[in-house]
Amino acid sequence: MAGLRKARFMATKILLVLVLVAMGLHLIKPFGLPGLRRRADVWKIALVLIFSMMMTLVLRP
């Protein structure tokens, strides 16, 4: 059980780092995806991150 808990914690940390890297890269050079064409759209990535964290808290037993 402890191994599974540690694996989930590491996966969460890795996902958080990936999202932060994506936000940093978007500030340097926008991705060009629909809705993410300007540097000022980095808040949309942050909004998705916040929403996913809240849904994790709500859905977790």
PDB file of N, CA, C and O in Angstrom:
ATOM      1  N   MET A   1       0.811  -1.199   0.000  1.00  0.00           N
ATOM      2  CA  MET A   1       0.000   0.000   0.000  1.00  0.00           C
ATOM      3  C   MET A   1       0.853   1.261   0.000  1.00  0.00           C
ATOM      4  O   MET A   1       0.536   2.236  -0.682  1.00  0.00           O
ATOM      5  N   ALA A   2       1.940   1.235   0.771  1.00  0.00           N
ATOM      6  CA  ALA A   2       2.790   2.423   0.856  1.00  0.00           C
ATOM      7  C   ALA A   2       3.442   2.708  -0.493  1.00  0.00           C
ATOM      8  O   ALA A   2       3.650   3.867  -0.851  1.00  0.00           O
ATOM      9  N   GLY A   3       3.763   1.657  -1.239  1.00  0.00           N
ATOM     10  CA  GLY A   3       4.371   1.840  -2.555  1.00  0.00           C
ATOM     11  C   GLY A   3       3.417   2.498  -3.527  1.00  0.00           C
ATOM     12  O   GLY A   3       3.825   3.344  -4.323  1.00  0.00           O
ATOM     13  N   LEU A   4       2.148   2.119  -3.472  1.00  0.00           N
ATOM     14  CA  LEU A   4       1.145   2.714  -4.350  1.00  0.00           C
ATOM     15  C   LEU A   4       0.934   4.179  -4.015  1.00  0.00           C
ATOM     16  O   LEU A   4       0.800   5.012  -4.912  1.00  0.00           O
ATOM     17  N   ARG A   5       0.903   4.496  -2.729  1.00  0.00           N
ATOM     18  CA  ARG A   5       0.723   5.871  -2.300  1.00  0.00           C
ATOM     19  C   ARG A   5       1.901   6.731  -2.764  1.00  0.00           C
ATOM     20  O   ARG A   5       1.714   7.859  -3.222  1.00  0.00           O
ATOM     21  N   LYS A   6       3.106   6.192  -2.642  1.00  0.00           N
ATOM     22  CA  LYS A   6       4.296   6.923  -3.062  1.00  0.00           C
ATOM     23  C   LYS A   6       4.295   7.125  -4.579  1.00  0.00           C
ATOM     24  O   LYS A   6       4.688   8.187  -5.062  1.00  0.00           O
ATOM     25  N   ALA A   7       3.858   6.117  -5.326  1.00  0.00           N
ATOM     26  CA  ALA A   7       3.800   6.223  -6.783  1.00  0.00           C
ATOM     27  C   ALA A   7       2.803   7.295  -7.206  1.00  0.00           C
ATOM     28  O   ALA A   7       3.081   8.063  -8.126  1.00  0.00           O
ATOM     29  N   ARG A   8       1.643   7.359  -6.550  1.00  0.00           N
ATOM     30  CA  ARG A   8       0.652   8.391  -6.880  1.00  0.00           C
ATOM     31  C   ARG A   8       1.180   9.775  -6.568  1.00  0.00           C
ATOM     32  O   ARG A   8       0.958  10.718  -7.328  1.00  0.00           O
ATOM     33  N   PHE A   9       1.888   9.901  -5.435  1.00  0.00           N
ATOM     34  CA  PHE A   9       2.451  11.194  -5.044  1.00  0.00           C
ATOM     35  C   PHE A   9       3.487  11.648  -6.066  1.00  0.00           C
ATOM     36  O   PHE A   9       3.519  12.821  -6.440  1.00  0.00           O
ATOM     37  N   MET A  10       4.333  10.727  -6.520  1.00  0.00           N
ATOM     38  CA  MET A  10       5.352  11.071  -7.511  1.00  0.00           C
ATOM     39  C   MET A  10       4.698  11.442  -8.848  1.00  0.00           C
ATOM     40  O   MET A  10       5.152  12.368  -9.520  1.00  0.00           O
ATOM     41  N   ALA A  11       3.649  10.736  -9.229  1.00  0.00           N
ATOM     42  CA  ALA A  11       2.954  11.043 -10.474  1.00  0.00           C
ATOM     43  C   ALA A  11       2.325  12.430 -10.399  1.00  0.00           C
ATOM     44  O   ALA A  11       2.332  13.168 -11.385  1.00  0.00           O
ATOM     45  N   THR A  12       1.789  12.784  -9.250  1.00  0.00           N
ATOM     46  CA  THR A  12       1.206  14.106  -9.073  1.00  0.00           C
ATOM     47  C   THR A  12       2.266  15.191  -9.186  1.00  0.00           C
ATOM     48  O   THR A  12       2.037  16.225  -9.813  1.00  0.00           O
ATOM     49  N   LYS A  13       3.422  14.958  -8.582  1.00  0.00           N
ATOM     50  CA  LYS A  13       4.509  15.933  -8.657  1.00  0.00           C
ATOM     51  C   LYS A  13       5.010  16.094 -10.087  1.00  0.00           C
ATOM     52  O   LYS A  13       5.291  17.206 -10.534  1.00  0.00           O
ATOM     53  N   ILE A  14       5.118  14.979 -10.797  1.00  0.00           N
ATOM     54  CA  ILE A  14       5.580  15.036 -12.182  1.00  0.00           C
ATOM     55  C   ILE A  14       4.583  15.792 -13.049  1.00  0.00           C
ATOM     56  O   ILE A  14       4.981  16.610 -13.879  1.00  0.00           O
ATOM     57  N   LEU A  15       3.303  15.533 -12.867  1.00  0.00           N
ATOM     58  CA  LEU A  15       2.276  16.233 -13.633  1.00  0.00           C
ATOM     59  C   LEU A  15       2.298  17.731 -13.347  1.00  0.00           C
ATOM     60  O   LEU A  15       2.166  18.539 -14.266  1.00  0.00           O
ATOM     61  N   LEU A  16       2.462  18.101 -12.089  1.00  0.00           N
ATOM     62  CA  LEU A  16       2.536  19.512 -11.722  1.00  0.00           C
ATOM     63  C   LEU A  16       3.730  20.184 -12.387  1.00  0.00           C
ATOM     64  O   LEU A  16       3.604  21.294 -12.904  1.00  0.00           O
ATOM     65  N   VAL A  17       4.874  19.533 -12.379  1.00  0.00           N
ATOM     66  CA  VAL A  17       6.063  20.100 -13.016  1.00  0.00           C
ATOM     67  C   VAL A  17       5.846  20.237 -14.519  1.00  0.00           C
ATOM     68  O   VAL A  17       6.250  21.242 -15.105  1.00  0.00           O
ATOM     69  N   LEU A  18       5.221  19.253 -15.153  1.00  0.00           N
ATOM     70  CA  LEU A  18       4.957  19.330 -16.589  1.00  0.00           C
ATOM     71  C   LEU A  18       4.035  20.497 -16.937  1.00  0.00           C
ATOM     72  O   LEU A  18       4.250  21.184 -17.936  1.00  0.00           O
ATOM     73  N   VAL A  19       3.020  20.718 -16.123  1.00  0.00           N
ATOM     74  CA  VAL A  19       2.102  21.828 -16.383  1.00  0.00           C
ATOM     75  C   VAL A  19       2.822  23.162 -16.192  1.00  0.00           C
ATOM     76  O   VAL A  19       2.621  24.088 -16.978  1.00  0.00           O
ATOM     77  N   LEU A  20       3.647  23.271 -15.170  1.00  0.00           N
ATOM     78  CA  LEU A  20       4.401  24.508 -14.962  1.00  0.00           C
ATOM     79  C   LEU A  20       5.384  24.758 -16.096  1.00  0.00           C
ATOM     80  O   LEU A  20       5.572  25.903 -16.505  1.00  0.00           O
ATOM     81  N   VAL A  21       6.011  23.711 -16.608  1.00  0.00           N
ATOM     82  CA  VAL A  21       6.904  23.854 -17.758  1.00  0.00           C
ATOM     83  C   VAL A  21       6.115  24.298 -18.985  1.00  0.00           C
ATOM     84  O   VAL A  21       6.571  25.152 -19.745  1.00  0.00           O
ATOM     85  N   ALA A  22       4.934  23.718 -19.178  1.00  0.00           N
ATOM     86  CA  ALA A  22       4.092  24.117 -20.314  1.00  0.00           C
ATOM     87  C   ALA A  22       3.705  25.588 -20.207  1.00  0.00           C
ATOM     88  O   ALA A  22       3.673  26.297 -21.213  1.00  0.00           O
ATOM     89  N   MET A  23       3.410  26.050 -18.991  1.00  0.00           N
ATOM     90  CA  MET A  23       3.065  27.463 -18.817  1.00  0.00           C
ATOM     91  C   MET A  23       4.264  28.346 -19.133  1.00  0.00           C
ATOM     92  O   MET A  23       4.115  29.387 -19.772  1.00  0.00           O
ATOM     93  N   GLY A  24       5.447  27.943 -18.693  1.00  0.00           N
ATOM     94  CA  GLY A  24       6.651  28.714 -18.988  1.00  0.00           C
ATOM     95  C   GLY A  24       6.955  28.751 -20.479  1.00  0.00           C
ATOM     96  O   GLY A  24       7.297  29.803 -21.020  1.00  0.00           O
ATOM     97  N   LEU A  25       6.831  27.604 -21.144  1.00  0.00           N
ATOM     98  CA  LEU A  25       7.068  27.568 -22.586  1.00  0.00           C
ATOM     99  C   LEU A  25       6.054  28.414 -23.340  1.00  0.00           C
ATOM    100  O   LEU A  25       6.389  29.057 -24.336  1.00  0.00           O
ATOM    101  N   HIS A  26       4.832  28.413 -22.870  1.00  0.00           N
ATOM    102  CA  HIS A  26       3.802  29.215 -23.543  1.00  0.00           C
ATOM    103  C   HIS A  26       4.100  30.709 -23.409  1.00  0.00           C
ATOM    104  O   HIS A  26       3.801  31.485 -24.317  1.00  0.00           O
ATOM    105  N   LEU A  27       4.680  31.108 -22.294  1.00  0.00           N
ATOM    106  CA  LEU A  27       5.062  32.509 -22.141  1.00  0.00           C
ATOM    107  C   LEU A  27       6.185  32.890 -23.101  1.00  0.00           C
ATOM    108  O   LEU A  27       6.230  34.018 -23.592  1.00  0.00           O
ATOM    109  N   ILE A  28       7.092  31.949 -23.368  1.00  0.00           N
ATOM    110  CA  ILE A  28       8.203  32.224 -24.287  1.00  0.00           C
ATOM    111  C   ILE A  28       7.715  32.222 -25.729  1.00  0.00           C
ATOM    112  O   ILE A  28       7.971  33.168 -26.474  1.00  0.00           O
ATOM    113  N   LYS A  29       7.018  31.172 -26.122  1.00  0.00           N
ATOM    114  CA  LYS A  29       6.502  31.056 -27.488  1.00  0.00           C
ATOM    115  C   LYS A  29       5.128  30.407 -27.429  1.00  0.00           C
ATOM    116  O   LYS A  29       5.022  29.227 -27.095  1.00  0.00           O
ATOM    117  N   PRO A  30       4.085  31.143 -27.744  1.00  0.00           N
ATOM    118  CA  PRO A  30       2.723  30.586 -27.691  1.00  0.00           C
ATOM    119  C   PRO A  30       2.585  29.344 -28.574  1.00  0.00           C
ATOM    120  O   PRO A  30       3.231  29.234 -29.617  1.00  0.00           O
ATOM    121  N   PHE A  31       1.736  28.416 -28.140  1.00  0.00           N
ATOM    122  CA  PHE A  31       1.574  27.132 -28.817  1.00  0.00           C
ATOM    123  C   PHE A  31       0.862  27.235 -30.158  1.00  0.00           C
ATOM    124  O   PHE A  31       1.107  26.416 -31.044  1.00  0.00           O
ATOM    125  N   GLY A  32      -0.006  28.211 -30.327  1.00  0.00           N
ATOM    126  CA  GLY A  32      -0.730  28.360 -31.578  1.00  0.00           C
ATOM    127  C   GLY A  32      -1.979  27.495 -31.657  1.00  0.00           C
ATOM    128  O   GLY A  32      -2.591  27.394 -32.721  1.00  0.00           O
ATOM    129  N   LEU A  33      -2.364  26.873 -30.558  1.00  0.00           N
ATOM    130  CA  LEU A  33      -3.589  26.084 -30.531  1.00  0.00           C
ATOM    131  C   LEU A  33      -4.795  27.015 -30.420  1.00  0.00           C
ATOM    132  O   LEU A  33      -4.651  28.147 -29.958  1.00  0.00           O
ATOM    133  N   PRO A  34      -5.969  26.565 -30.831  1.00  0.00           N
ATOM    134  CA  PRO A  34      -7.144  27.416 -30.663  1.00  0.00           C
ATOM    135  C   PRO A  34      -7.341  27.778 -29.193  1.00  0.00           C
ATOM    136  O   PRO A  34      -7.431  26.900 -28.335  1.00  0.00           O
ATOM    137  N   GLY A  35      -7.405  29.051 -28.919  1.00  0.00           N
ATOM    138  CA  GLY A  35      -7.568  29.529 -27.555  1.00  0.00           C
ATOM    139  C   GLY A  35      -6.250  29.801 -26.853  1.00  0.00           C
ATOM    140  O   GLY A  35      -6.235  30.379 -25.766  1.00  0.00           O
ATOM    141  N   LEU A  36      -5.140  29.392 -27.460  1.00  0.00           N
ATOM    142  CA  LEU A  36      -3.819  29.617 -26.867  1.00  0.00           C
ATOM    143  C   LEU A  36      -2.876  30.248 -27.897  1.00  0.00           C
ATOM    144  O   LEU A  36      -1.771  29.756 -28.126  1.00  0.00           O
ATOM    145  N   ARG A  37      -3.320  31.323 -28.501  1.00  0.00           N
ATOM    146  CA  ARG A  37      -2.520  31.937 -29.547  1.00  0.00           C
ATOM    147  C   ARG A  37      -1.698  33.132 -29.064  1.00  0.00           C
ATOM    148  O   ARG A  37      -0.785  33.574 -29.761  1.00  0.00           O
ATOM    149  N   ARG A  38      -2.014  33.658 -27.877  1.00  0.00           N
ATOM    150  CA  ARG A  38      -1.271  34.811 -27.353  1.00  0.00           C
ATOM    151  C   ARG A  38      -0.566  34.436 -26.061  1.00  0.00           C
ATOM    152  O   ARG A  38      -0.963  33.490 -25.379  1.00  0.00           O
ATOM    153  N   ARG A  39       0.482  35.182 -25.727  1.00  0.00           N
ATOM    154  CA  ARG A  39       1.201  34.936 -24.480  1.00  0.00           C
ATOM    155  C   ARG A  39       0.311  35.204 -23.271  1.00  0.00           C
ATOM    156  O   ARG A  39       0.479  34.581 -22.223  1.00  0.00           O
ATOM    157  N   ALA A  40      -0.613  36.108 -23.409  1.00  0.00           N
ATOM    158  CA  ALA A  40      -1.496  36.461 -22.292  1.00  0.00           C
ATOM    159  C   ALA A  40      -2.486  35.339 -21.966  1.00  0.00           C
ATOM    160  O   ALA A  40      -3.184  35.416 -20.955  1.00  0.00           O
ATOM    161  N   ASP A  41      -2.558  34.310 -22.796  1.00  0.00           N
ATOM    162  CA  ASP A  41      -3.494  33.207 -22.570  1.00  0.00           C
ATOM    163  C   ASP A  41      -2.954  32.158 -21.612  1.00  0.00           C
ATOM    164  O   ASP A  41      -3.563  31.099 -21.462  1.00  0.00           O
ATOM    165  N   VAL A  42      -1.832  32.420 -20.962  1.00  0.00           N
ATOM    166  CA  VAL A  42      -1.255  31.454 -20.036  1.00  0.00           C
ATOM    167  C   VAL A  42      -2.185  31.221 -18.848  1.00  0.00           C
ATOM    168  O   VAL A  42      -2.105  30.176 -18.202  1.00  0.00           O
ATOM    169  N   TRP A  43      -3.054  32.165 -18.552  1.00  0.00           N
ATOM    170  CA  TRP A  43      -3.993  32.000 -17.442  1.00  0.00           C
ATOM    171  C   TRP A  43      -4.972  30.858 -17.723  1.00  0.00           C
ATOM    172  O   TRP A  43      -5.499  30.258 -16.787  1.00  0.00           O
ATOM    173  N   LYS A  44      -5.220  30.555 -18.982  1.00  0.00           N
ATOM    174  CA  LYS A  44      -6.128  29.451 -19.313  1.00  0.00           C
ATOM    175  C   LYS A  44      -5.526  28.109 -18.906  1.00  0.00           C
ATOM    176  O   LYS A  44      -6.238  27.216 -18.446  1.00  0.00           O
ATOM    177  N   ILE A  45      -4.217  27.974 -19.077  1.00  0.00           N
ATOM    178  CA  ILE A  45      -3.546  26.759 -18.643  1.00  0.00           C
ATOM    179  C   ILE A  45      -3.635  26.642 -17.124  1.00  0.00           C
ATOM    180  O   ILE A  45      -3.878  25.560 -16.589  1.00  0.00           O
ATOM    181  N   ALA A  46      -3.435  27.767 -16.433  1.00  0.00           N
ATOM    182  CA  ALA A  46      -3.526  27.769 -14.971  1.00  0.00           C
ATOM    183  C   ALA A  46      -4.945  27.422 -14.518  1.00  0.00           C
ATOM    184  O   ALA A  46      -5.124  26.723 -13.521  1.00  0.00           O
ATOM    185  N   LEU A  47      -5.943  27.903 -15.240  1.00  0.00           N
ATOM    186  CA  LEU A  47      -7.327  27.607 -14.894  1.00  0.00           C
ATOM    187  C   LEU A  47      -7.619  26.112 -15.018  1.00  0.00           C
ATOM    188  O   LEU A  47      -8.312  25.545 -14.173  1.00  0.00           O
ATOM    189  N   VAL A  48      -7.104  25.478 -16.052  1.00  0.00           N
ATOM    190  CA  VAL A  48      -7.282  24.034 -16.226  1.00  0.00           C
ATOM    191  C   VAL A  48      -6.582  23.284 -15.087  1.00  0.00           C
ATOM    192  O   VAL A  48      -7.111  22.297 -14.577  1.00  0.00           O
ATOM    193  N   LEU A  49      -5.404  23.750 -14.694  1.00  0.00           N
ATOM    194  CA  LEU A  49      -4.686  23.125 -13.582  1.00  0.00           C
ATOM    195  C   LEU A  49      -5.481  23.233 -12.284  1.00  0.00           C
ATOM    196  O   LEU A  49      -5.615  22.246 -11.561  1.00  0.00           O
ATOM    197  N   ILE A  50      -6.003  24.401 -11.984  1.00  0.00           N
ATOM    198  CA  ILE A  50      -6.782  24.596 -10.762  1.00  0.00           C
ATOM    199  C   ILE A  50      -8.042  23.741 -10.782  1.00  0.00           C
ATOM    200  O   ILE A  50      -8.395  23.132  -9.773  1.00  0.00           O
ATOM    201  N   PHE A  51      -8.723  23.691 -11.926  1.00  0.00           N
ATOM    202  CA  PHE A  51      -9.935  22.878 -12.044  1.00  0.00           C
ATOM    203  C   PHE A  51      -9.626  21.401 -11.829  1.00  0.00           C
ATOM    204  O   PHE A  51     -10.368  20.701 -11.140  1.00  0.00           O
ATOM    205  N   SER A  52      -8.531  20.928 -12.417  1.00  0.00           N
ATOM    206  CA  SER A  52      -8.201  19.503 -12.268  1.00  0.00           C
ATOM    207  C   SER A  52      -7.813  19.184 -10.822  1.00  0.00           C
ATOM    208  O   SER A  52      -8.116  18.094 -10.337  1.00  0.00           O
ATOM    209  N   MET A  53      -7.156  20.100 -10.133  1.00  0.00           N
ATOM    210  CA  MET A  53      -6.825  19.866  -8.729  1.00  0.00           C
ATOM    211  C   MET A  53      -8.076  19.821  -7.877  1.00  0.00           C
ATOM    212  O   MET A  53      -8.181  18.982  -6.983  1.00  0.00           O
ATOM    213  N   MET A  54      -9.024  20.705  -8.134  1.00  0.00           N
ATOM    214  CA  MET A  54     -10.270  20.692  -7.359  1.00  0.00           C
ATOM    215  C   MET A  54     -11.093  19.442  -7.628  1.00  0.00           C
ATOM    216  O   MET A  54     -11.690  18.889  -6.705  1.00  0.00           O
ATOM    217  N   MET A  55     -11.136  18.986  -8.877  1.00  0.00           N
ATOM    218  CA  MET A  55     -11.884  17.776  -9.177  1.00  0.00           C
ATOM    219  C   MET A  55     -11.224  16.562  -8.522  1.00  0.00           C
ATOM    220  O   MET A  55     -11.916  15.632  -8.108  1.00  0.00           O
ATOM    221  N   THR A  56      -9.905  16.564  -8.425  1.00  0.00           N
ATOM    222  CA  THR A  56      -9.219  15.482  -7.727  1.00  0.00           C
ATOM    223  C   THR A  56      -9.620  15.443  -6.264  1.00  0.00           C
ATOM    224  O   THR A  56      -9.841  14.367  -5.709  1.00  0.00           O
ATOM    225  N   LEU A  57      -9.716  16.604  -5.636  1.00  0.00           N
ATOM    226  CA  LEU A  57     -10.114  16.647  -4.242  1.00  0.00           C
ATOM    227  C   LEU A  57     -11.566  16.214  -4.037  1.00  0.00           C
ATOM    228  O   LEU A  57     -11.896  15.563  -3.045  1.00  0.00           O
ATOM    229  N   VAL A  58     -12.414  16.578  -4.974  1.00  0.00           N
ATOM    230  CA  VAL A  58     -13.838  16.247  -4.851  1.00  0.00           C
ATOM    231  C   VAL A  58     -14.071  14.749  -5.099  1.00  0.00           C
ATOM    232  O   VAL A  58     -14.863  14.127  -4.391  1.00  0.00           O
ATOM    233  N   LEU A  59     -13.402  14.174  -6.079  1.00  0.00           N
ATOM    234  CA  LEU A  59     -13.654  12.796  -6.473  1.00  0.00           C
ATOM    235  C   LEU A  59     -12.860  11.775  -5.676  1.00  0.00           C
ATOM    236  O   LEU A  59     -13.183  10.588  -5.711  1.00  0.00           O
ATOM    237  N   ARG A  60     -11.844  12.201  -4.969  1.00  0.00           N
ATOM    238  CA  ARG A  60     -11.025  11.273  -4.191  1.00  0.00           C
ATOM    239  C   ARG A  60     -11.812  10.763  -2.973  1.00  0.00           C
ATOM    240  O   ARG A  60     -12.434  11.548  -2.257  1.00  0.00           O
ATOM    241  N   PRO A  61     -11.779   9.460  -2.751  1.00  0.00           N
ATOM    242  CA  PRO A  61     -12.561   8.916  -1.609  1.00  0.00           C
ATOM    243  C   PRO A  61     -11.979   9.294  -0.263  1.00  0.00           C
ATOM    244  O   PRO A  61     -12.522   8.914   0.774  1.00  0.00           O
TER     245      PRO A  61
END
